[in-house]
Amino acid sequence: MSPLRPAGPNPAPVVSNASRAPAARPPAGSPSSARPRARRGFAGPLAGLVLLALWEAATRLLAVPAWVLPAPSRVLTVLVTRADVILPEAAVTLGEIVCGLAVGGLVGVAAGLAMARWPLVERAVGPALVASQALPVFAIAPLLVVWFGFGIGSKVAMSSLIIFFPVATSFLEGLRRTPPGLVDLARLYSATPAQLLWLVRAPSALPSLAAGLRIAAAVAPIGAIVGEWVGASSGLGLLILHANARMQTDTVFAALVVLALISIALWAAVDAATRRLVRWAPDTLSR
């Protein structure tokens, strides 16, 4: 018995779904998928080397004085010859940044959870959060030095003050944007408000929290350096302040290079940790 055919003299050919399916991607570990990632990995360092080469050529060809703009080679010389001075100061600043990131992150997470759990807390704390970011950091830093002293406490407080706002607001936004289907399902099973917050909203908000932590890692050094400028006995900020007063621009650039490397390493560490935290939500842009 012949199979059924569509009515009409010239039926249109039937195209199967298999023929419409796109070509399969190469496996993640295959050489073809690793090549684009390798090219992306080399793009940043290559652009940096080109920029340094142009900088070096411009300072030599234009005979720019070293106290105005030192050449990269001169900055590298200072990094090597004064490493015994720069590295201990960098260790102090790194400790302040890490402590500030930890304290600010914890306070930001706690504030986000409290505002999501109790709307009254959000109405009371929300304006204070915005006001804390509207005030200039140089106006707050002297007060923190008076309250916490010239030690690490005032620098940690300044870093925490800058950090906790992006963490709290990002986490709160993620808690608000929980998929309605998950909320309805939890309520169908008679979940309490606390269970709904901890078991449904908080896990769904982890990608937003990860974004806030990445922003916090990028801005964390600002608080530590500003605190060291206002009042400190050690740190990269104090070293930059003294070198700038003596017109030692090469030392200023060397300290800035170390500070930039610290910031990049800290951001990379936080990015790697948050990617593992939300590995169930893959980054589709990197494919």
SEDORO-207579 format. One line per 3 residues: number of its first residue (from 1); their letters; for each residue x, y, z of N, C-alpha, C. Coordinates in steps of 0.2 Angstrom, whole numbers, plus 2048, in hexadecimal, padded with zeros to 3 digits. Example, Ala and Ser with C-alpha at 12.3 -4.5 7.8 and 13.67 -1.06 7.14 Angstrom:
2
1	as	842/7E4/827/83E/7EA/827/842/7F0/827  840/7F5/823/844/7FB/824/840/800/827
//
This chain:
287
1	msp	804/7FA/800/800/800/800/804/806/800  803/80B/7FB/808/811/7FB/806/816/800  80B/819/803/80B/81E/808/806/824/806
4	lrp	803/827/80B/7FF/82D/809/803/833/807  801/836/802/804/83C/7FF/800/842/800  802/848/800/7FE/84E/800/7FA/84F/7F9
7	agp	7F4/852/7FA/7F0/853/7F4/7F3/858/7F0  7F2/857/7E9/7F4/85C/7E4/7F9/859/7DF  7FA/85D/7DA/7FE/85A/7D4/805/85A/7D6
10	npa	808/85F/7D9/80F/860/7DA/810/861/7E1  810/85C/7E5/811/85E/7ED/818/860/7EE  818/865/7F3/81F/868/7F5/823/863/7F8
13	pvv	829/863/7F7/82E/85E/7FA/82E/85F/802  82E/85A/805/82E/85A/80D/835/85A/80F  836/860/813/83D/861/815/83D/85E/81D
16	sna	841/85A/81E/842/857/825/845/85C/82A  844/85B/830/847/860/835/84E/85F/835  850/859/834/857/857/834/85B/85B/82F
19	sra	858/85C/829/85C/860/824/85C/868/826  857/86A/82A/857/871/82C/85C/872/832  85E/86D/835/862/86E/83B/869/871/83A
22	paa	86B/876/83D/872/878/83C/877/873/83D  87D/875/83A/883/870/83B/885/870/842  887/86A/844/889/869/84B/88F/86D/84D
25	rpp	88F/870/853/895/873/855/89B/86E/857  8A1/870/856/8A6/86C/858/8A7/86B/85F  8A9/865/862/8A9/864/869/8AE/86A/86C
28	ags	8AC/86B/873/8B0/870/876/8B7/86F/876  8BA/869/877/8C1/868/877/8C4/867/871  8C1/867/86B/8C4/866/864/8C8/86C/862
31	pss	8CD/86B/85E/8D2/870/85C/8CE/876/858  8C9/874/855/8C5/879/851/8C2/87E/856  8BF/87C/85B/8BC/880/860/8C1/884/864
34	arp	8C7/881/865/8CC/885/869/8D0/88A/866  8D0/88A/85F/8D3/88F/85B/8D0/896/85C  8CA/897/85C/8C7/89E/85D/8C8/8A0/864
37	rar	8C8/89C/869/8CA/89E/870/8D1/8A0/870  8D5/89D/86D/8DC/89F/86D/8DD/8A5/86A  8DA/8A7/864/8DA/8AD/861/8D8/8B3/866
40	rgf	8D2/8B1/869/8D0/8B7/86E/8D4/8B8/873  8D8/8B2/876/8DC/8B3/87B/8E3/8B7/879  8E5/8B7/873/8EB/8BB/871/8E9/8C2/86F
43	agp	8E3/8C3/86E/8E1/8CA/86B/8E3/8CF/871  8E1/8CE/877/8E2/8D3/87C/8EA/8D5/87D  8EE/8CF/87E/8F5/8D1/87F/8F8/8D4/879
46	lag	8F6/8D2/873/8F9/8D5/86D/8F7/8DC/86D  8F1/8DE/86E/8EF/8E5/86E/8F3/8E9/873  8F4/8E6/879/8F9/8E9/87E/900/8EA/87C
49	lvl	903/8E5/879/909/8E6/876/90A/8EC/871  905/8EC/86C/905/8F1/867/904/8F8/86B  900/8F9/870/900/8FF/873/906/901/877
52	lal	909/8FC/87A/910/8FE/87D/915/900/878  915/8FC/872/91A/8FE/86D/919/905/86B  913/907/86A/911/90E/867/913/913/86D
55	wea	912/912/873/913/916/879/91B/917/879  91F/912/878/926/912/879/929/916/873  926/915/86D/928/919/867/927/920/868
58	atr	921/922/86A/91F/929/86B/923/92C/870  925/929/875/929/92D/87A/930/92E/878  933/929/874/939/92A/871/93A/92F/86B
61	lla	935/92E/867/935/933/861/934/93A/863  92F/93B/867/92D/942/869/931/944/86F  936/940/872/93A/942/877/936/945/87D
64	vpa	931/941/87F/92D/943/885/931/943/88B  931/948/88F/935/947/896/932/941/89A  936/93E/89E/934/938/8A2/92F/93A/8A7
67	wvl	930/941/8AA/92B/943/8AF/924/944/8AD  924/945/8A6/91D/946/8A3/91A/940/8A1  91D/93B/89D/91B/935/89B/921/930/89A
70	pap	922/92C/89F/928/927/89E/926/922/899  92B/920/896/92B/91A/891/929/914/895  926/90F/891/925/908/895/92B/905/897
73	srv	931/906/893/937/903/895/939/905/89C  938/90C/89D/93A/90F/8A3/936/90D/8A9  92F/90C/8A8/92B/909/8AD/92D/902/8AF
76	ltv	92F/8FE/8AA/931/8F7/8AB/937/8F7/8AF  93C/8FC/8AE/942/8FC/8B2/940/8FE/8B9  93C/903/8BA/93A/904/8C1/936/8FE/8C5
79	lvt	932/8FB/8C1/92F/8F5/8C4/934/8F0/8C6  93A/8EF/8C2/93F/8EA/8C4/943/8ED/8CA  946/8F3/8C9/94A/8F6/8CE/947/8F8/8D5
82	rad	941/8F9/8D5/93D/8FB/8DB/938/8F6/8DD  939/8F0/8DB/934/8EB/8DD/934/8EA/8E4  93A/8EB/8E8/93A/8EA/8EF/936/8EF/8F3
85	vil	934/8F5/8EF/930/8FA/8F2/929/8F9/8F0  928/8F7/8EA/921/8F7/8E7/91D/8F1/8E9  920/8EB/8E9/91D/8E5/8EB/91A/8E5/8F2
88	pea	91E/8E7/8F7/91A/8E7/8FE/914/8EC/8FE  915/8F2/8FB/90F/8F6/8FB/909/8F3/8F7  90B/8F0/8F1/905/8EC/8EE/902/8E7/8F2
91	avt	906/8E3/8F6/903/8DE/8FA/8FE/8E1/8FF  900/8E7/902/8FB/8EB/907/8F5/8ED/903  8F5/8F0/8FD/8EF/8F2/8F9/8EB/8EC/8F7
94	lge	8EE/8E6/8F5/8EB/8E0/8F4/8E7/8DD/8FA  8EA/8DD/8FF/8E6/8DB/905/8E0/8E0/907  8E1/8E6/906/8DB/8EB/907/8D5/8E9/902
97	ivc	8D7/8E8/8FC/8D2/8E7/8F6/8CF/8E1/8F7  8D2/8DB/8F9/8CF/8D5/8FA/8CA/8D5/900  8CC/8D8/906/8C8/8D9/90B/8C2/8DD/90A
100	gla	8C3/8E3/906/8BD/8E7/904/8B8/8E3/900  8BB/8DF/8FB/8B7/8DB/8F7/8B3/8D6/8FB  8B6/8D3/8FF/8B2/8CE/903/8AD/8D1/908
103	vgg	8AF/8D7/90B/8AA/8DA/910/8A4/8DD/90C  8A6/8E1/906/8A1/8E4/902/89C/8DF/8FF  89F/8D9/8FC/89B/8D4/8F9/896/8D1/8FE
106	lvg	898/8D0/904/894/8CD/909/88E/8D1/90B  890/8D8/90C/88B/8DD/90E/886/8DE/908  889/8DE/902/884/8DF/8FC/87F/8D9/8FC
109	vaa	882/8D3/8FD/87D/8CD/8FC/878/8CD/902  87A/8CF/908/875/8CF/90D/870/8D5/90C  873/8DB/90A/86E/8E0/908/869/8DE/903
112	gla	86B/8DB/8FD/867/8D9/8F8/862/8D4/8FB  864/8CF/8FF/85F/8CA/901/85A/8CD/906  85C/8D2/90A/858/8D5/90F/853/8DA/90B
115	mar	855/8DD/906/850/8E1/902/84B/8DD/8FE  84D/8D7/8FC/849/8D3/8F8/844/8D0/8FD  846/8CE/903/841/8CB/908/83C/8CF/90B
118	wpl	83F/8D5/90D/83A/8DA/910/83A/8E1/90C  835/8E2/909/834/8E8/905/835/8EF/909  834/8EE/90F/835/8F4/914/83C/8F6/914
121	ver	840/8F1/914/848/8F2/914/84A/8F5/90E  847/8F3/908/849/8F6/902/847/8FE/902  841/8FF/904/83F/906/904/843/90A/909
124	avg	846/907/90F/84A/90B/913/851/90C/911  854/906/90F/85B/906/90D/85C/908/906  858/908/901/859/909/8FA/85C/910/8FA
127	pal	858/916/8FC/85B/91C/8FC/862/91D/8FF  863/91A/904/86A/91A/907/86F/917/903  86E/912/8FF/872/90F/8FA/874/914/8F5
130	vas	86F/917/8F2/870/91C/8ED/874/922/8EF  872/924/8F5/876/92A/8F8/87D/928/8F9  87F/922/8FB/886/920/8FD/88A/921/8F7
133	qal	887/91F/8F1/88B/920/8EB/88B/927/8E7  886/92B/8EA/886/932/8E7/88B/936/8EA  88E/934/8F0/893/938/8F4/899/937/8F1
136	pvf	89E/93C/8F0/8A4/93B/8ED/8A9/937/8F2  8AC/933/8F0/8B0/92E/8F4/8B6/932/8F8  8B8/938/8F5/8BD/93C/8F9/8BA/93F/8FE
139	aia	8B3/940/8FE/8B0/944/904/8AF/93F/90A  8AE/938/908/8AD/933/90D/8B3/930/910  8B8/930/90C/8BF/92D/90E/8C2/930/915
142	pll	8C2/937/915/8C4/939/91C/8C0/937/922  8BA/937/921/8B6/934/927/8B7/92D/929  8B8/929/923/8BA/922/925/8C1/921/928
145	vvw	8C6/926/926/8CC/926/92A/8CB/928/931  8C7/92D/932/8C6/92F/939/8C3/929/93D  8BE/926/93A/8BA/921/93E/8BE/91A/93F
148	fgf	8C2/918/939/8C5/912/93A/8CD/912/93A  8D0/918/93A/8D7/919/93B/8DA/918/934  8E1/919/935/8E5/919/92F/8E7/912/92C
151	gig	8E5/90D/930/8E7/906/92E/8E2/903/929  8E2/8FD/928/8DE/8F9/923/8D7/8FA/923  8D4/8FC/929/8CD/8FC/92A/8CA/901/926
154	skv	8CD/907/925/8CA/90D/921/8CA/90B/91A  8CF/908/918/8CF/906/911/8CA/900/90F  8CA/8FB/913/8C5/8F6/912/8BE/8F9/912
157	ams	8BC/8FE/917/8B6/901/917/8B4/905/911  8B9/908/90E/8B8/90C/908/8B7/908/902  8BB/902/902/8BA/8FD/8FC/8B3/8FA/8FD
160	sli	8B1/8F8/903/8AA/8F5/904/8A5/8FA/902  8A6/900/903/8A1/905/902/89F/906/8FA  8A5/905/8F7/8A4/906/8EF/8A2/8FF/8EC
163	iff	8A3/8FA/8EF/8A2/8F3/8ED/89B/8F1/8EE  898/8F2/8F4/892/8EF/8F6/88C/8F1/8F1  88C/8F7/8EF/887/8FA/8EB/885/8F6/8E4
166	pva	88B/8F5/8E0/889/8F0/8DA/887/8E9/8DC  88A/8E7/8E1/888/8E0/8E3/881/8E0/8E6  87F/8E4/8EA/878/8E4/8ED/873/8E6/8E7
169	tsf	874/8EB/8E3/86F/8EC/8DE/86F/8E7/8D9  874/8E4/8D7/874/8DE/8D2/870/8D8/8D4  872/8D6/8DB/86F/8D1/8DE/867/8D2/8DF
172	leg	865/8D8/8E1/85E/8D9/8E2/85B/8D9/8DB  85E/8DC/8D6/85A/8DB/8CF/859/8D4/8CD  85E/8D0/8CE/85E/8C9/8CD/858/8C5/8D1
175	lrr	858/8C7/8D7/852/8C5/8DB/84B/8C7/8D9  84B/8CD/8D6/845/8CF/8D4/843/8CC/8CD  847/8CA/8C9/846/8C7/8C3/846/8BF/8C3
178	tpp	844/8BC/8C8/843/8B5/8C8/83E/8B3/8C3  83E/8AE/8BF/839/8AC/8BA/833/8AB/8BE  82D/8AD/8BC/827/8AD/8BF/825/8A5/8C0
181	glv	826/8A1/8BB/824/89A/8BB/827/897/8C1  82E/898/8C3/831/895/8C9/82D/898/8CF  82B/89E/8CF/828/8A1/8D5/821/89E/8D6
184	dla	81E/89D/8D1/817/89A/8D1/817/892/8D3  81C/88F/8D1/81D/888/8D2/81F/887/8DA  823/88C/8DC/825/88B/8E4/81F/88D/8E8
187	rly	81B/892/8E6/815/893/8EA/810/88E/8E9  810/88A/8E4/80B/885/8E3/80D/87F/8E8  813/87F/8EA/815/87A/8EF/815/87D/8F6
190	sat	812/882/8F7/811/886/8FD/818/888/900  81C/88A/8FC/823/88D/8FF/822/893/903  825/894/908/825/89A/90C/829/89F/909
193	paq	828/8A6/90B/82C/8AB/908/833/8AA/909  836/8A7/90E/83D/8A6/90F/83F/8A0/90B  83B/89B/90A/83D/896/905/83D/898/8FE
196	llw	838/89C/8FC/838/89F/8F6/83E/8A3/8F4  841/8A7/8F9/847/8AB/8F9/84D/8A7/8F8  84E/8A2/8FC/854/89F/8FD/855/899/8F7
199	lvr	84F/896/8F6/84F/890/8F1/84D/892/8EA  84A/897/8E9/848/899/8E2/84B/89F/8E0  84A/8A5/8E3/84D/8AB/8E1/854/8AC/8E1
202	aps	857/8AA/8E7/85E/8AB/8E7/862/8A7/8E2  861/8A0/8E1/864/89D/8DC/863/8A0/8D5  85D/8A2/8D3/85C/8A5/8CD/860/8AC/8CC
205	alp	861/8AF/8D2/865/8B6/8D1/86C/8B5/8D1  86F/8AF/8D1/876/8AE/8D2/87A/8B2/8CC  877/8B1/8C5/87B/8B4/8C0/87B/8BC/8C1
208	sla	876/8BF/8C4/876/8C6/8C5/87B/8C8/8CA  87B/8C4/8CF/880/8C5/8D5/887/8C4/8D2  888/8BF/8CD/88F/8BE/8CA/891/8C5/8C7
211	agl	88C/8C8/8C3/88E/8CE/8BF/890/8D3/8C4  88C/8D4/8CA/88E/8D9/8CF/894/8D8/8D2  896/8D2/8D3/89D/8D0/8D6/8A2/8D2/8D1
214	ria	8A1/8D1/8CB/8A6/8D3/8C6/8A7/8DA/8C6  8A2/8DE/8C6/8A3/8E5/8C6/8A6/8E7/8CC  8A5/8E4/8D2/8A8/8E6/8D8/8AF/8E5/8D8
217	aav	8B1/8DF/8D5/8B8/8DE/8D5/8BC/8E3/8D0  8B9/8E6/8CC/8BC/8EB/8C7/8BD/8F1/8CB  8B8/8F3/8CF/8B8/8FA/8D3/8BB/8F9/8DA
220	api	8BD/8F3/8DC/8BF/8F3/8E3/8C6/8F6/8E4  8CB/8F7/8DF/8D1/8FA/8E1/8D0/902/8E2  8CA/905/8DF/8C9/90C/8E0/8C9/90E/8E7
223	gai	8C5/90A/8EB/8C4/90C/8F2/8CA/90B/8F6  8CE/906/8F5/8D5/905/8F8/8D9/90B/8F7  8DA/90D/8F0/8DF/912/8EF/8DD/919/8F1
226	vge	8D6/91A/8F1/8D4/921/8F4/8D5/921/8FB  8D4/91C/8FF/8D5/91B/906/8DC/91D/907  8E1/91A/903/8E8/91B/904/8EA/922/903
229	wvg	8E7/925/8FE/8E8/92C/8FD/8E7/931/902  8E1/92F/906/8DF/934/90B/8E3/933/911  8E4/92C/913/8E8/92B/919/8EA/924/919
232	ass	8F1/923/919/8F4/91C/919/8FB/91C/91B  8FE/917/91D/905/916/91F/908/912/91A  904/90E/915/907/90A/910/902/909/90B
235	glg	904/906/906/900/904/900/902/908/8FA  8FF/905/8F4/901/908/8ED/8FE/90F/8ED  8F9/911/8F0/8F6/917/8F0/8FB/91C/8F3
238	lli	8FE/91B/8F9/902/91F/8FC/909/920/8F8  90B/91A/8F5/911/91A/8F0/910/91F/8EA  90A/91E/8E7/908/923/8E2/908/92A/8E4
241	lha	905/92B/8EA/905/932/8EC/90C/935/8ED  910/932/8F0/917/934/8F2/91B/935/8EB  91B/930/8E7/91E/930/8E0/91C/936/8DC
244	nar	915/937/8DC/913/93D/8D8/915/944/8DB  916/944/8E2/918/94A/8E5/920/94C/8E3  923/946/8E2/92A/947/8E0/92C/947/8D8
247	mqt	926/947/8D4/926/947/8CD/92A/941/8CB  929/93B/8CE/92C/935/8CC/926/931/8C8  925/934/8C2/91F/931/8BE/920/92A/8BC
250	dtv	926/928/8BB/928/921/8BA/925/91C/8BF  927/91E/8C5/924/91A/8CB/91D/91A/8CC  91A/920/8CA/912/920/8CA/910/91B/8C5
253	faa	912/91B/8BF/910/916/8BA/912/90F/8BC  917/90E/8BF/919/907/8C1/914/904/8C7  912/909/8CB/90D/907/8D0/906/906/8CD
256	lvv	904/90A/8C8/8FE/909/8C4/8FE/903/8C1  904/901/8BE/904/8FA/8BA/903/8F4/8BF  906/8F5/8C5/904/8EF/8CA/8FD/8EF/8CC
259	lal	8FA/8F5/8CD/8F3/8F6/8CF/8EF/8F3/8CA  8F0/8F4/8C3/8EC/8F2/8BE/8ED/8EA/8BE  8F3/8E7/8BF/8F4/8E0/8BF/8F0/8DD/8C4
262	isi	8F0/8E0/8CA/8EC/8DE/8D0/8E4/8DE/8CE  8E2/8E3/8CB/8DB/8E3/8C9/8D9/8DE/8C4  8DD/8DD/8BF/8DC/8D8/8BA/8DC/8D1/8BD
265	alw	8E0/8D0/8C1/8E1/8C9/8C4/8DB/8C8/8C9  8D9/8CD/8CD/8D3/8CC/8D1/8CD/8CB/8CD  8CC/8CF/8C8/8C6/8CE/8C4/8C6/8C7/8C1
268	aav	8CB/8C5/8BE/8CB/8BE/8BB/8CA/8B9/8C0  8CC/8BA/8C6/8CB/8B5/8CC/8C3/8B5/8CD  8C0/8BB/8CE/8B9/8BB/8CF/8B5/8B9/8CA
271	daa	8B7/8BA/8C3/8B4/8B8/8BE/8B4/8B0/8BD  8B9/8AD/8BE/8BA/8A6/8BE/8B5/8A3/8C4  8B6/8A6/8CA/8B2/8A3/8CF/8AA/8A4/8CE
274	trr	8A8/8A9/8CB/8A1/8AA/8CA/89F/8A6/8C4  8A3/8A5/8BF/8A1/8A0/8BA/8A0/899/8BC  8A4/897/8C1/8A2/890/8C4/89C/891/8C8
277	lvr	89B/896/8CB/895/897/8D0/88E/896/8CB  88E/899/8C5/889/899/8C1/88A/895/8BB  88D/88F/8BB/88F/88B/8B6/889/888/8B2
280	wap	883/888/8B6/87D/886/8B2/87A/88B/8AE  87D/891/8AE/87B/897/8A9/881/899/8A5  882/895/89F/888/896/89C/888/89D/898
283	dtl	88E/89F/896/88F/8A5/893/88E/8A3/88B  889/8A5/888/888/8A4/881/88C/8A8/87C  88E/8AE/87F/892/8B2/87A/899/8AF/879
286	sr	89B/8AB/87D/8A2/8A8/87C/8A2/8A3/877  89D/8A1/875/89D/89B/870/89E/89D/869
//
